[in-house]
């Protein structure tokens, strides 16, 4: 809340008259131009008689949240609106044009580089998903969850995930996922007041984002005193799910006791069902194969080896990349979310405002899937054909195993944040704000099973000499299997008479994340000078642990496929376990390449119930049980119990103290208003990381399925580490008003991004369940340092007409301390690999601080409203580049590139008049390097990359206002039925393609 000194306010009102005073107060408070008639004809916004004080990014956030009610001050408060004797004189502009005007005002008045999205009206946010709204802004693009198709994260100027900090009303929110970024699908958009994206930092709030700081602003009772409320209800259907599911929300707010107390309550229930088809290759490990494996080889035998003294035809010398695992699945996802919020405010006089609020959200996502997966081993490939890049485009593998898979993945993410904020205007010039909050998140608080998976199938004795062919680009072509089915009989691909049991995997993840924080800020304000100073404290404690069936080896209880595959382990699967078949015809829209004809529909629960029903193998002899396997052979009593994975246990606490100082000056330079904002923030961080260390003692090969390995680990030993670091983070923002309409900005700052808490584990972790030729481990990195970035912006903004502007912003970021995930092949504890008789070689992934890089780019934005016609558009484009692009020909372990950089463009055309609104949004993002690492990371050339293919999506929305209080609306997303696909190092190395379909929504809103 920003209180204007009473003496200044009385002086201004006396000098300019009552009506001018109302407008001036709104400007000085940093509020949107709520009293401006958008249909008025004039040349453009006039400069006020006195230049307004630049609003801080924090106050900009609060304006965005409460703009539908005429603007607000800090943390959603609007003291001018609540203290004004005649607040009814404000003209409230709603709808698309009103929202865009408020967004423009926020951008124009901000001290730094800021973009905003405000609610069009109470209970009416532009998009049903917060991330979907953010992608309409310059420099912002989204990441989608493949199985759901939902936008879950954002990238700003090429920096995604943890590089962006998300705040709720200026406070850090806990996550329980281990990272620092939030899943935006967990944020209910219906009653969000506004979003602000700060691309330059406000040192009084945070300097912890290299990409941007996003503040999600929620409404408060005193944003607009009096009774108000809103109810919304809608139904949505995804074209493949076939179910209409609801979204229902309600908000009520009132002030009473002579407007000294206020309460606001809202609640939302939402559900989205999605059926998605997926084709995948789990990884493209790089390595070397022997010449004898190549098509046309005349070698009499083929036994690939690393022995430099062996026959050259047998030596692994040919650089190549192969498909580790290939498959397809159909996924049905049910996403349910409950959001609840209460805000209480006490406003005993014009100088004091006390706010107590609580935010609750609970999201449950359940995904049921079934499909197939086929595993390949590099040393087993024969008749190999390579393209010019070394990608294996054709091969055969004798005795291939065919797995039909089913699974249920469940995630329950629950978060509750309670906060108290006190603002006191101590004098006309001095104010104090104290803010504190406690936030806790739980992942699977009830001990829910994270995943339950089942593999059945055939192989070994009837395993075919299966082939896989790559015929084209990952953006439109699927790999094709050939010679599949028992013994190569493709007509028996899904013959239940030869299908037997294989592995059974259960995992139960349970995390908690607690964030405690406090901030004390003092402010001194005079006509042309502002000073803000204070300090903050934040403690984040993250706990992580997992139980699974790998640790006790129960996953291999009935592995081996049974007698039909010529094996003594594994049992035949009853025909009634299979519930049906699903055709793979036109499985992925727009893609060529045939899949095997059907997928088998069954559930992991039915499969496990069947195996449990066989009885206790310790009390009776059960043919097909894996009696010779370590641990499971003697400990399994019929039920698939999970065991604690000691290597997964992490307890990480991070505590940060910060001091900050910021000064704002408003002067004239050659007769032009000049706004100068300088600040500095010092942060000191202390990290304590604890866990349990174990090393491998023995590796045992499964006698029933020789492709499976069990790693025997030592007893766990507690390990704890400590580390500290401190950084000084300065910031300068300059804004020169060249004319009333033309503004020049120059900004420089230093910001940081801390590593994800899940990366700070102090120990290396070796999984107990492994596969031949694919031994993996992950290393700890408790002493990782933050990324540091020196940032520079130069922008020119032209506000040439009401609700219209054009802007260009050049930016440069020089980032050091990049955290890179390297993969090295090494031995651990000299444990022997039983398949080679030599020390086992593990692919060990570990995070390290290392390189530095420069990112540069330009954002171009144009917003235009065609007079009073009701038509308009908002368009923007971002072009980015770096001095460290990815080099696909670099096969060294030290290869590095900046991830997340993609050119992007957005266009929104709209009509808003006569109570009717229509909006068409087109979003494009070019191909980009999303991350290093794939689902399988076993290659010899470090972590292989994941690229996302270009994506173009078109969304439509419309609404009609039947009465001033009641409207109906509809929305269609992904109307052209686009898919999401990724590839590896080269364009033809398909990794994933998700077809998540279209979604249609219709509903109604009522507000008073």
N, C-alpha and C positions, 0 to 999 in steps of 0.2 A: 504494500500500500504506500502511495506517495502522497503525503499531506502537503498542500500548498499553504505557506504561512498566511495567517488571517489578515495581517496588515497589508501584504501585497495584494491579496484578493480584493480587499475593500477599496484600495487605491485604484486598481484596474477597473473595477465595476463603476466607480464614480467617474472615471475619466472617459470610458467608452460607452457607457450606457448598458442597460440590462441585457439586451439581446446579444450584443457583441461580447459581453462578459461570459455568457454561457458557452459560446463557441471557443473563446480564448481559454477558458478553464479546461474544456475538453482537450484542447491541443496541448496545454502545459502538462496535463495529467498523462499525456501520451495516448489519449483515447482516439478511436476511429472517428471520422467525421460523420457522426451519426445524424447530425441535423442537416446534412447536405442533400438536396433533392437531386437524384441522379438524372432526372429528366430535364433539368435546367440546361438552357443553352448559353454557354459562355466559353471563353477561350481556354480556360484551365484554372486550376486552383490558384487563388491569389495568395501572396506571401502575407502572413499576419503582420499586424502593426509592430509586434515585438516577436523576435525569432523565438520559437519554442525551445525549451531545454531538451537536448537529445535524451530520449528515453533509453534506459538500459535494456539489454536483451531480456533480462528477467521481467521487467515491466511489459516488454513487448509480448512475452508469453501470456501474461495475464490478460492483456487486451484481447488476444486472440480467443481466449476462453470465454470471455463475457461479451464479446462484440455484438451478438444478437440483441443484447439489452442496452446498447448504447455505449459500450466501452467500460473499462475498468482500470484500476490501479494495480499495484503489486499484489501477487498471490490472489488475483481475482477480486480484490476489493476495489470499490470505486467511491472514495470518500466524497468526491464532488457530487456524484449522483445522489448519494444518501444524505448529504448535508444541504444540497441546494433547496431553496424554499419553493421552487417551481419546477420540479423535475419533469412534470407533464409536458413541458415545452419541447423536449427531445422528440425528434421524428425517428422512429425505429424503422430502418430499412432492412428487409429480410430478402430471402431468395438468393439466386446465383449472383446477381449484380451487387446486391448488398454485401455478400460475403467477399466478393472480389475487391470491392472498394475498401473494406476493412483490411484485407490482406495487403493491398497497395499502400494504405496509410501506415501500417506497421513497418513495411519495408522502407518507406520514405523517411520516417522519423527516427529509425533506429540509428544508434551510434556506429554500429558495425554492419557486417554483411548478414542480413537476416531475410528469411522467407517465411511466410506464414500461411496457414489454412485455418479459417474460422468457420464455425457452424453457421449454416444458412438461416436457421431459426432454432428455437429450443427443441431438442430431440430430433434435429435434422442435420446430420453431418453429411458432407458431400458424397462419401463412400461408406459402404458397410464394413470396410476393413481399413484400419489406420494406415498401414503400409501402402495400400492402394491409393489413398489420398496423397501420401507423401511423394509418390512417384510422379505426380503432376508438377512437381517443383523443379526448377533448373538444377541440374547436377545430381539429382536423386533418381536412383533406379532400385528395383526390388529383387529379392530372391524368393523363389517359391518353394513350397514343400511339394515335391513331386507327387507323392501319393494323394495329397489333398488338393493340389493346385492352388492353395491359399498363399497369398503373400505373407511371409513370416519375418523377413528381415529387409534391411535397406543398405544400399551402398551410396555414399555421398562423395562425389569427386573421385571415384575409384577406390574409396576406402569403405569396406563393409564390416559387418560383424562387430567385433569388440572395438574397432576404431571409432565407433559412434556411441556416445553416451545418451541414454534415455532417462529422463527425469519425470517424476510425477509431482506437479506443482513445485518444481525446483528441488526435489529430493531424489536421491538414488533409490532404486527399487531392487529388492533381492530377486534372485532368479532360480536357484537350485539346479541349474543346468551345468554349472562349472564355468561358463563364460560370463562376460560382462554385458553382452547384448541381450535384449529381451526378444521373445517371440511375439511379434505384433498381433498374431492371431489370438493372443490371450487378452488383448485390450478391447473391451466393448466400446465400439465407436458411437453407439446411439446417443449417449449423453455426454460425449466429449465436447467441451466448449471450443477448444482450439488447439492447434499444434504450431509450434514455432521451431524452425531449423536455424540455429545459430552457427554460421560457417566461420565466424571469428569469435573468440572467447569473451565472456564476461568474467573477469577475474574474481568478482565477488561471489560468483556462483560456482564456477568450475573451469579448469583448463585441462580436463582429462579426456579430450577427444581430438584426434587428428583429422577425422572426417568432419563431424559436426556434433553439436549438442542438440538433442530433440527434447523439448519440454511438452509433455501432455498436460493440458490445463483443464481442470474440472470446475464446474460452476459452484458458487457459494450462495447462501441465502441473501446476503446484502449486495450481491451484484445488481439486483433489482428488488428493492424492498416491496413487501406485499405478498399476496398469495398468487402462486402460479403453479402450473403443472403440465404434464404431457404424458400421453399414452400412445404407444406405437405397437402395431401387430402386423406381422407379415408371414408369408409362407414362401419357401423356396424349393426348387427341384433341380437337381443336376440330371442332364438328359439320359445318363446311363444308369443312375441309381434307381429311378422309377418311384421315388418316395417324395411326397411333399412334407417338409418338416418346418417347424415354427421358429419365429423369433418374436418375443414379447417383452416389452419394457414399459416401465412407468416411473415418472419423476414427480415429486411434490416438494414445494418450497413455500415457506411462509415466514414472515417477521411479525413480532407481536410485542406486547408490553411497551407501547409507545416506540416501537422500532428500536428496542434495545437488545432483544433476543431474536435469533433466527434459527431455523432448522431446514435442512434439505435432505431428502431421502430419495434414492433411486435404486432400482433393481432391474436386471435384464436376464432373461433366459434365451439362449440361442442354440440352435442345432443345425449342423450342416452334414449331409450324407453325400458321399462321393464314391463312385465306382471308377477305378482307374486301371488301365492296362499298362503293363510295363514289360519291356524287353531289356535285358542287361548283359553286360560283360563285367565281371567283378573286378577285373584289373588287367592291365597289359604290362606285366613285368618285363623289364629289359634284361638281356643276358646274352650268352653265347651258346650256340649249338654247334654240333660237330658236322663236318661235310657229309658223313655217312647218313645223316638224317635228311639230306636234301633229296628232292625228286630227281630221279635219274642216276642216283649213286650206284656204283658198281661194286661197292664194298661187300664182301661175303658176309660179314657180321657187322653189327653196330652196337657199340658199348661206349657211349660218350663219356669222356673223362677229362679231368683237369691236369692229368699227368703229361708234362711236357716231353717225356721220353717215349710216349706211345706213338703208334702209327698216326701220321697226320690226318688220316680220314676219321680217326676216333677223337682227336683233340677238339675241345670246344673253342672254336676260333672265329665263328661267323656271328657277327652282331645281329641281334634280332629281338623282336617283341612278339609275345604270344598271348592268346586269350587264356586267362587262368580258369575262368568258369563262365559258362554261357547258360542263359535260361530266360524264361518268361513267366510272369505271374499276373493274376487278376486280383485286385485289392479293393475291398469294400471298407470304407472308413466312416465311422460315426464320431463326429466331433461335437461335444456338448460343453457349453460354458455357462456358468452362473456368475454374474457380477452384481455386487451390492455395495452401496456407499451411503454414508451418513456424514453430514457436516453440520456442526453446531457453532454458532457465532454469538458472541456477547459484545455489544457496542454501547457501553454505558454513557459515553460522551463522544464528541467529535475528535478527541485526541487518542482514544484507545479502541483497539479492535483485537479481540481474542477469538481464535479459530481452533476448534478441535474437530478432527476428521478421521474417518476410518474407511479404507478401501479394501474390499475383499474380492478375490476372483478365484474360481475353481474351474479348471478345464480338464475334461476327460476325453482322451482320444483313443478309440479302439479301432484297430485295423485287422481285418481277417483276410488272409490271402491263401491262394493255392496256385500251383504251377509246376514247373520242372526246372532242374538245374543239372548241368553236366560238368564235371571237373576234369581239367587237363593238367598233365605234368610235362614240363619242357623236355625232360629226358626221354619221354615216351613217344614223342611226336616223330612220325615218319612221312616220307614223300612230301616234304615241306617245300612250299613255293613262297618266295619273298618278292615284295615289290621293291622299287628303287630306294625306299626309305628304310628297308629292313623289317617292315611289318609282315608277319606271316599271314598270307592271304588264303592259303589252302594247306591242308595236311590230313593225315589219318592217324588214329590212335587205336591200337588193338586192345580188345578186352575192355572197352570203355564202360563205365558205370552210368546208368541212367537213373536219376533220382526224381521222383515225384514228391513235391514238397507241399506242406501246409503249415500255417502258423497264425498265431494271434499275438499282436503287439498292443500293449496297453500302457498308456502314460497318463497319470493323474498329477497335474501341477496345480498346487494351491498356494496362494499368496495372500497375506494380510499385512497391511501397513497402517499404523496409527501415528498421527502427527499432531503436534500442538504448535501454534504460531501466535506470538504476541507482538503487536505493534503499538508503539507509544510515541506520539508527537510531543516531545518534551518542551519545545518552544517553537516560535515561528520558524526557526532555522534548523533546529536539531531534532532528529528522530532516532529511535532505537527499534531494532527488530530482533527478536529471539525466536529461533525455530529448532524443533527437535522431533525426531521420529524413530520408530522401531518397526522394522519390517522383517518378516520371516516367510520363507518359502519352503515348501515340502515337495519333493518328487516322490510320488507313490507313498503318501503318509500312512495308508492302511496296510502297507506291505504287499501291495498288488504285484503280481507277476508281470515283469516288463515284457517278456516274450516267452511264448510256448511254441516250439517248432517240432515238426516231424518230417522225417525222410523215409520214404519207402521206394522200392524200385527193383532193378535187376542188373546183373553184370557178371564179371568173372567168366564162368563157364559159357554163358550165352551172351557175353558182352560183345557188341559188334565192333568191327574195324571202322569206327565212326569218323566222318570227315566234317570239316567246317570251312565254309567258303566266304570270303569277304569280296563283295562285288561292287562296292561303291562307297559314297560319302556317308558319314554318320548322321547327317541332317535329313537324309531321305531314303536310306537303304539299310535293311536288316541283314545281319549275317545269316547264312543258310546252312542247316544241317543236312547231311546226306548219309545214306547207308545206315540210318538209325533203326531202332527196334531190335528185339531179341534175335541174335545171330544175323542182323542186317535185314530182317524182314520188316519193312516199313509198315505193312498192313497190320502188324501186331504191336505197334508202338505202345498202345495202352491196354494190352491184353492182361486182365486181372489174374489169369491163371498162373502167370510167371512172376507176379509181383510179391516181394517179401519185405520183411521189416529191415530197417537200417537204424539210423541214430535218432536220439530223442534229446533235444536241447531245451532246457528251461533256465531263464535268467530272471533275477529279481533285483532291480536297482533301487536303492533308497538313499536320497540325498536331502540335506537341509542346508539352507543358507540364511544367515541372520545378519542384517545390516542395522547398526545403531549409528545415529548421526546427530550432530548438533551444530548450530551456526549462530553467531552473535554478530550483528552488523550495526554500526553507527553511521548516520548520514548528516552532513552539514550542507545546507542549500542556501544560496543567495541568488540574486538576479541572474548573474552570468557565470556562476561557479557552483560546482557540486563536488563534494568529497565523500567517499564511502570507504570505510575501513572496518576491520574485524578479523575474526578467526573462525575456524571450523574444526571439528573432530569427526572422524568416521572410522568405524570398525566393521569389518566384513569377515565373518567366520563361516567357512564352507566345510561340510562333512559329507563324505562319500563312501559308500560300501556296496558290495554286490554279493549275492548268493547265486550259485548256478550248479548245473549238473556236470560241469567240466572238472571241478575240484575233486569230487568223489568218483569221477569216471562213470557215473551212472548213465551218461549219454550213450555209452557203447553197450548197454545191457543186452540188446538184441540186434546188434549190427551184423551185417554179412549177407543179407538178402535171402537166406534160406536155401532149401534143397533145389528149387528150380534153377538157381544160379550155380549149382554144383558145390554148395558150401554147407558146412556143418553148423554154422551159427546163423541166426536169423530164423524167423518163422513165416509161413505163408500168411498172407493177408486175406481175411474173409471178404468175399465179393460184396457183402452188404455194407462194408466200411466205405465204399465208394458211393457217393450220393448222386453222381451224374457226371456228364461231360460238358465242357464249354468249347465251342468252336473257336479256332484262332483265325478264321477268315476275316480280313479287314481289321486285324487286331489293332494296328496303329494307323490312323488316317494319314494318307499322303505318303506312306512308305512302301517301297517295293521290297521284295524278298519274302519267301514263304517260310512259315514256321511249321513244325509238326502239327498234324491236323487238329488235335484236341488237347485240352488240359483236363486233368481229373479233379473233380470237386470232392474234397473230404476235409475233415477238421483234425487239428492236432489233438484236441481234447478226446475225440472218439478213438483216435489211434492209441493214445496213452491209456485210456480206459480199457481198451482191448488187451494191451500188454499187461496191465495191472491185474486184469481178470484171469491171467494164466496162473497166478498164484505166487507163492514164495519159493524161489529156486533154492533156498537154503534148507527148506523143509521137505522138498521133493525134487526129483530130477525132472527138469523141463528141457526137452530137446530144443536146441536152437539158442539156449541161453549161453552167454559168453563167459563160461566158467574160468577160462584161462586169462582173462583180462585183469590187469592190476586193479585192486581195490573193489571194483564192482563185482568181481567173481566171488568174493567172500562177504561183502557188506550189503549187497542189494537184497532186500527182502520183499520186493514186489511193488513198492511205491517209489515214484521218481522224486525223492526228496532232494532239496537243494542243500549245498554246503557253503559256508562262508569262504569267500576268496580273500585270504589275508593280504594278498598283493594289491587288492583294490582299495584297501582302507586308506583314507586320507583325511587329515584334520589340518586345515590351513587357516590361519588367522592373519589378517592384514589390517594394520592400524595406521591411519594417516592424520597428521596434524597439519593445518595450513593457516598462514597469515596472509592477509590481502589488503591492498590499498589501491584506490582508483580515484582519479580526479578528472572532472569534466570542465572545460572552459568554452564559453561562447563569446566570440569577439568578431570584429570585422577586419577583413583583409582586402585592401584596395576597394573598400565600399561593399564588399560581398560578405554575407554571413559565413563565419568559419567556426566549425565545431571540432574541438580537440579533446580526445579522450585517451588518457594514459593510465596504465595500471600495472601492478606487479603482484604475483602470487608466489609464495614459497611453500613447498610441500615436503614434508619429511615422513617417510614410510618405513614401517617396521613389519617384517614378515616372519612368522613362525610356522614351519611346515613339519608335520609328523606323519609317519606311516610305518609299515612293517616290510622288512626286506627278506627275500628268499632267493636261493640260487638253485639251479637244476642239479640233481645228483645222478639221475638215471633217465634214459629214454627207452620206452618199451614199445615194440611194434605189435599191433593187434593181430592175433593169429586168424581171427575170422575175417577181418578186412585189413589187409596189409598196407592200405593207403593211410590208415589212421595210426597216430602215435599218442602215447601217454607220457607226459613229463613228470617225474617224481621230484618234488621240491624239498628243500631243507626246512627245518622248523623256522617259523617266523621270528625275526628279531626286531625289536622296536628301533626306529631311527628318527632323529629329530634334528632340524637345522634352523638357523636364524640368519637373517640378512637385513641390511638397512640401506636406504639411499635417500638423497635429498636433491631437489631441483628448484631453481629459480625460474619462474615463467612470466616474462614480461609481455605486455600487449599495448599497442598504439593504434587508435582509429582516428583518421582525419576525414572530415567532410567539408567540402567547399561548395556553397550554393552559387554557381556561376551566374545563374539567372533564377527567376522564380521556378522555372521548370527543369533546369539542367543542373544536376548535382554530380560532383566528382568525389570519389572515395579513394583513399589510400590506407591500407591496413597492414600491420606487421605484428607477428606474435610468435611465441614459442608454446607449444602444447605437447602433451605426452599421452600415450595409451599404455596402460599396464597389461602385462600378460594375463591371460585367463587363469583363474585360480586353480582350475583343474590341471594346468601345466606345471604347477609348482610342487608336485610330489617329490619327496626326497629319495625315492628308491626306484630301481629298475624293476619291471614286472615281466615275468615269463608265464604265459598261459599253460595250463596243464593239458588241454586238448589241442593237438596240433595235427598237421598233415605232412605226409612225405614230400620233401622238396619245398616246403613252405613254412619252415620254422621261423617264428617271429618273436620279438620282445620289444618292450618300450622302455626307454631310459628316463630317469627323473631329471628335473632341472629346477631345483628350488631357488637358485640364485639368479634367475633371469631378471634382466633390467628392462625398464619400459622402453618402448619406441619413443624417440624424441623427434619433433618436427619443427623446423623454422618455416613459418608460413607468410606469404606475401599476397596481397590482393590489390588490384587497381581496377576500379569500376567507374563507368559513366552511365547515369540514369537520366532519362528524359520523360518527365511527366507532362505530356503534351496536351492532355484533355482529361475531363472527368472520367475516372475508372479506366484510364488508358495510359500505358507507359511502354517504353522500350529501354532495354538495358543490355550492357555488355560488361562482363567481369572477367578479367584475366587473373589467373591464380598460379602460384608456384609453391610447392612444398618440398623441402629438402629433409628427408627422413633418415635418421641414423638409428643404430641399435636394432635393425630389423631382426625379428625372431623368425628363424627358418627351421623347418623340420627336415633334418637330414636322415637318411637311412644308410647304415653301414652294415656290411656283412662281417660278422666276427664270431669267435668262439666264446663260450661262457663257462667258466669253471672246468674247462676241458672235458665236459661230458661227451660221451661217445654216441654218434648217430648209428643205430643198429642197421640201417639200410646201406651204409657205406663202410662201417668199421673204422671210420676216422672221427676226429673231434667234430662235433656238430657245429654247423655254421648257421647262426641266427641272423635274420635281417632285423637289426636293432634301429628303431626310430627314436630320435631324440631331438629336442628343441634347443637351439643355441642362439645367442646374440651374435650378429655378424655384420653383414654388409650395410651400406647406405645407398640411397637412391634419390633421384629427383623426379617429382611428378609435376607436370605443367599442363595447363589447359585453359579453355575459355568457355564461359557460359553466355548464351545469348537468349534473351527473353523478350517477348512482345505480347502485350495484352491490349486488346482493343474492343471497345463497345461502339456500335454504329448508332450514335445519337440515342433517340428515344424509340428506335425500331424494335428493341428487345433482342436483337442479334448481337453476337460478339464472339470472340475467340481468345484463347490463351495458348500461346505456342512457345516452346523453348527447345534448345538443343545444347548439348555439351560435347566438347571434343577434348580428349585427354591423350597424353603421351608420357613417355618416361625415357630416361637414359639407360634403363635396365629392362629392356624387353626380353621375352623368353626366346632362348636359342634352342630350337628343336634338335640341332645337331650336336649339342654339348652333352656328352655322356659321362662327364666327370661327376663325382659325388658332390662337388661344391657348386653345382649349377644354381643360379639364383635369378629370380625375376620378380617384379612387382605384380601382385595379384589384384584382381577386381577392376582393372582399367578397361572401360568400354565406352565408345561413343554412344550417345543416346539422344532420343528426340521424343517430344510429347506434343500432341495437338489436341485441344479441347474446343469444339465448336458448340455454341449454346444459343437457345432462345429462352427469354424470360420476360413474359408480359401477359396481361389479361388473366393472371392466375395460373398460367400454363408454363411449365418448364420442360425443356428437353436438352439433353447433353449427350454428345458423342465424343468419346475419348480414344485416341490412338496413341499407343505407347510402343516405342521401338528401342531395342538394345542390340548392339552389334556383338559379334563373337568376342569373348574375353576369357582370360585365364582366371578361373574361379579359385583354385587352390592347388597346393601340392599335396599329393597323396590320393590314393584310390581305395576302394573297399579292400583290395588285397595289395599289400605293399611288400613284395618279396623280391623285387628286382635287384640287379647288380649295379644299376646306375643311379642309385639314390631314389628319392621319392618321385614317382612319375606324376605328371601334371593332370589336372582335370580342367578341360575347357568347356564352356557353355556355348552352344550354338546360337546364332542370331534368333531373336524372338520378336514377333510383332503381334500385339493383342489389341483388339477393338472391343470397347465396352459401351453400352448405351444405358441411359437412365432418363426417366420422365416422371413428372408429377402434375397433378391438377388440384388447385385450391377450390374446393366446392363452396366452403364458407371461410371467413377469416380464421376460424379455429380448426377446420377439418380439411384434410387433403388426402388424396390417394396417390400411390406411386408405384412404379415398376422399374425393374432393372434387369439387364441381360449382360452377362460377362462372357468374354471369350467367344463372341458370336461367330467367328470364323473357324472355331474348333482347332486352334493351334495346339501344338504339343511342345513339351520341354525335352531337349536332348543335350547330352554331353559327350565329349570324346576325349581321348588321351593325347599323347604327344603329337600324333598325326591325325588328319581329318577323317581317315577311314577307320580309326580305332574307336568304334562306338563303345561307350560305357553304359549309358542309361538313356532310355527314351520313355517318357510318361505321357500317356494320352488321358487327360483329366476332364475332357469334355466341356460343355457349356453349362451355365447356371442361370436360372430364371427366377426372379423374385417379384412378388406383388404384395402390397399391403396398404395400410391406412394409418394416419397420424391424427391425433386430436390434442390441442393444447389450449390453455386458458391463462 
